[in-house]
Amino acid sequence: MTGCRLFTCSAALLISSLTGSAAQLAHIPLPGLPAVAEKQLFADDRGHYSEASQRFTALLRRKFPSGFDETRLAHILLDQDFHYPPPPKPGCILQKDVSKMPVGQPFVSCPTYDLQRTLMYEWRPTDLPAMAQLVCGQHLSINWQAKGGKLTSIQGHYDMLCP
């Protein structure tokens, strides 16, 4: 089998394993979640990231309501192996300046979120076939707004990337 066909077959197998029927997935909690999300995200949430993110946000708002101390929030999440995102790439282009970039010139956009009020958690999908475990990564991110050190809003996001 040629390399291209092998890659195509591998990709098809990976996609079919990720989009298996809900009956096979049976609403099983995702393994490897941090305590803040434990038993709240499920295997059948894959492919339904918007709905899962909305549920995750609702959970965060119950656990960390408006007025919660943002320093305490950060410590709780850091203790669960969340981490701050990396700094922006040197020379990144601010969102407001993207439309001014010449057509065809490559560039990297700067993050639009507050790096000091965003924490991320990443883990491998150990419940999927070995190929998916090698190439896919699952992500949770939590960002918040605060005034005077007290939360005014919080939002969560869940997704999975398979390059």
C-alpha positions as CSV (number, residue, x, y, z in Angstrom):
1,M,0.0,0.0,0.0
2,T,1.4,3.4,-0.9
3,G,2.2,6.0,1.7
4,C,-0.6,8.2,0.5
5,R,-3.2,5.4,0.6
6,L,-1.9,4.3,4.0
7,F,-2.3,7.8,5.3
8,T,-5.8,8.1,3.8
9,C,-6.8,4.8,5.4
10,S,-5.4,5.7,8.7
11,A,-7.1,9.1,8.6
12,A,-10.4,7.4,7.7
13,L,-10.0,4.9,10.6
14,L,-9.3,7.7,13.0
15,I,-12.3,9.8,11.9
16,S,-14.6,6.8,12.1
17,S,-13.3,6.0,15.6
18,L,-13.9,9.6,16.7
19,T,-17.4,9.7,15.3
20,G,-18.7,6.3,16.4
21,S,-22.3,5.9,17.3
22,A,-23.6,7.4,20.5
23,A,-24.8,3.9,21.5
24,Q,-21.2,2.7,21.6
25,L,-20.0,5.7,23.6
26,A,-22.8,5.4,26.2
27,H,-22.2,8.8,27.8
28,I,-19.0,7.7,29.4
29,P,-17.0,10.4,31.3
30,L,-13.8,11.4,29.6
31,P,-10.7,10.0,31.4
32,G,-8.0,12.4,32.5
33,L,-10.2,15.4,33.4
34,P,-9.1,17.7,36.1
35,A,-11.2,17.8,39.3
36,V,-13.0,21.0,38.3
37,A,-14.6,19.1,35.3
38,E,-14.5,15.5,36.5
39,K,-17.5,13.5,35.3
40,Q,-18.9,16.5,33.5
41,L,-17.6,15.9,30.0
42,F,-18.3,12.8,28.1
43,A,-17.0,10.7,25.2
44,D,-20.1,11.6,23.2
45,D,-19.3,15.3,23.6
46,R,-16.7,14.9,20.9
47,G,-18.0,16.7,17.9
48,H,-20.4,18.7,20.0
49,Y,-17.9,21.1,21.5
50,S,-20.2,24.1,21.6
51,E,-22.8,22.3,23.7
52,A,-20.1,20.8,26.0
53,S,-18.5,24.2,26.4
54,Q,-21.8,25.7,27.4
55,R,-22.3,23.0,30.0
56,F,-18.7,23.5,31.3
57,T,-19.3,27.2,31.5
58,A,-22.5,26.7,33.5
59,L,-20.6,24.3,35.9
60,L,-17.8,26.9,36.3
61,R,-20.4,29.7,37.1
62,R,-21.9,27.5,39.8
63,K,-18.5,26.6,41.3
64,F,-17.0,30.1,40.9
65,P,-19.9,32.7,41.1
66,S,-19.5,36.4,40.6
67,G,-17.6,37.9,43.5
68,F,-15.3,34.8,43.9
69,D,-11.7,35.8,44.5
70,E,-9.7,35.5,41.2
71,T,-6.4,34.7,43.0
72,R,-8.1,31.8,44.8
73,L,-9.6,30.6,41.4
74,A,-6.2,30.7,39.8
75,H,-4.6,28.8,42.7
76,I,-7.3,26.1,42.5
77,L,-6.9,25.6,38.8
78,L,-3.1,25.7,38.9
79,D,-3.2,23.0,41.6
80,Q,-5.1,20.8,39.1
81,D,-2.4,21.2,36.5
82,F,-3.9,24.0,34.5
83,H,-1.3,26.4,33.1
84,Y,-1.1,29.9,31.7
85,P,-1.0,30.1,27.9
86,P,2.4,30.9,26.3
87,P,3.2,34.5,25.5
88,P,2.3,35.8,22.1
89,K,4.7,35.2,19.2
90,P,7.1,38.1,18.6
91,G,5.8,40.3,15.8
92,C,2.2,39.0,16.1
93,I,-0.5,41.3,14.5
94,L,-3.2,42.7,16.7
95,Q,-6.8,41.8,15.7
96,K,-7.5,45.5,14.8
97,D,-4.6,45.5,12.4
98,V,-5.3,42.2,10.6
99,S,-7.4,43.8,7.9
100,K,-4.5,46.2,7.1
101,M,-2.1,43.3,6.2
102,P,-1.2,42.9,2.5
103,V,-3.0,40.0,0.8
104,G,-0.8,37.0,0.6
105,Q,1.6,38.0,3.3
106,P,1.7,35.4,6.1
107,F,1.3,36.6,9.6
108,V,0.4,35.4,13.1
109,S,-2.5,37.0,15.0
110,C,-2.0,38.0,18.6
111,P,-4.2,36.3,21.1
112,T,-7.5,38.1,21.8
113,Y,-7.8,36.8,25.3
114,D,-6.2,38.2,28.5
115,L,-3.1,36.0,29.1
116,Q,-3.3,36.7,32.9
117,R,-6.9,35.6,33.1
118,T,-6.8,32.5,31.1
119,L,-5.8,29.0,32.2
120,M,-5.5,25.9,30.0
121,Y,-5.5,22.1,30.6
122,E,-4.4,19.6,27.9
123,W,-4.5,15.8,27.9
124,R,-4.4,12.9,25.5
125,P,-7.6,10.9,24.7
126,T,-6.6,7.6,26.3
127,D,-10.0,6.1,25.6
128,L,-9.4,6.3,21.8
129,P,-7.3,4.0,19.6
130,A,-3.5,4.3,19.8
131,M,-3.2,6.3,16.6
132,A,-5.6,8.9,18.0
133,Q,-3.7,9.0,21.3
134,L,-0.5,9.8,19.4
135,V,-1.9,12.7,17.2
136,C,-4.9,14.1,19.1
137,G,-5.0,16.4,22.1
138,Q,-8.0,17.5,24.2
139,H,-8.1,21.0,25.6
140,L,-10.0,22.8,28.3
141,S,-9.6,26.6,28.8
142,I,-11.0,28.8,31.4
143,N,-11.0,32.6,31.1
144,W,-12.5,35.2,33.3
145,Q,-13.1,38.9,33.9
146,A,-12.6,40.5,37.3
147,K,-12.9,43.9,39.0
148,G,-11.1,44.6,42.2
149,G,-9.8,41.0,42.3
150,K,-13.4,39.6,42.3
151,L,-14.9,37.6,39.4
152,T,-17.4,39.3,37.2
153,S,-17.7,36.5,34.6
154,I,-16.2,33.2,33.8
155,Q,-16.3,31.0,30.7
156,G,-15.1,27.5,29.8
157,H,-14.2,25.9,26.5
158,Y,-13.6,22.3,25.5
159,D,-12.3,20.9,22.2
160,M,-10.1,18.3,20.7
161,L,-7.6,18.8,17.9
162,C,-6.3,16.0,15.6
163,P,-3.9,17.5,13.1
